[in-house]
């Protein structure tokens, strides 16, 4: 056993010994597990160990999942309200960019690894969870199909009253999905700075522009 792993396992060993007299609490087990994980990783390139830090939504949703329960509705609403406050709307008031660029972003899974450089453009990795167009023969199914996203929602004119509501919802969902679903597994691409404002506008155009292949 290497020294690093042995060191990481010390909290568990300590808990095991203490269990002879006093049974460890769930909180103590959680802390020991967190310590093991923290000691098993190190900063490398742009990938920092702060990615392991859980926020309230992570903790509450993970605890509910482990318990085999749904998250408490009151807690869920509080998480959604807190995340809604983080949504940053387009600085110029314009939501849609270039769908052709958006398609490139949605079909790209690169970025955020230790080999990438800070400031490099990331992909959206959307294809990994969603169908995007009817031409695709391989796509993920963790999320719903996005084919005809705007068309099914009647967005023939993104600037109309009805269209604007869907446009704003879509931007908010992309920026921080937990503003609408406390335990959403969808990456918070705006909030976590995975995509910048221009990239988000381009992905928005892919989803909502009537000329986009998504809506054909």
Secondary structure, DSSP 8 states (H G I E B T S, - for coil): --HHHHHHTHHHHHHHHHTTTS---HHHHHHHHHHHHHHH---BTTB-GGGG---HHHHHHHHHHHHT----HHHHHHHHHHHHTT----TTS-----HHHHHHHHT----SSTTS-TT------GGGT---STT-S----SS---TTHHHHTT-S-TTSHHHHHHHHHHHHHHH-GGGT-TT--S--TTTTTSS-HHHHHHHHHHHH-TTSGGG-
